[in-house]
């Protein structure tokens, strides 16, 4: 069952990590060989002994999204807190955990599920990105979107952090149905970790947005990281042409940036 679940995640191109107990010392509910599959979101599978130890490991993986394998030692006694990962557990001893990313696809979040967003999602899936479409309109997400994304999320643009898992593999494209929404989302993304951040819009609209954010205290350096107007300049006009120009810029950033 464990490996069947793992295969399902890999088949669907989900980011997933495996945590394995590789050593224990003293009294602990954890035992060597225990494993847990930790997807970026959703249901966990496996067992690491439960309690605060398990909770800390899950929180670390989902918050840090480690791309490199690493070993962590957890102290399970308040009297022995010399380890790098102390806990408030009183069972005593220590536990060593090995954490590895089994599959860490590049995550593309498209904020706005309109014609351009869907066209970009379809193309990005062909380029092996894990695509999430986010929109605040239920009618934009009520149809079958399997052709355009792996997941779709109905979410308020004023709280985009509930929908986006920020990290070093996160690519974000902002193309909502309104200039105000674009500015709201961009403001929330600027100081969060990401690999690529782009926003659609004319030069005039982009300049207005940047001026507003500058007045709110965002530095020129912070604004300079935004790809806006988004996409390579190829004279694109239709949704699919716009998607090609954006995808080309993302690939350029991924391979050469």
Helices and strands as residue ranges (DSSP letters): H 2-11, E 16-25, E 35-39, E 45-46, H 51-64, E 70-75, E 85-86, E 94-103, E 107-111, H 115-126, E 130-135, G 138-140, E 151-154, G 157-162, E 170-174, H 179-189, E 196-199, H 203-215, H 220-224, H 239-256
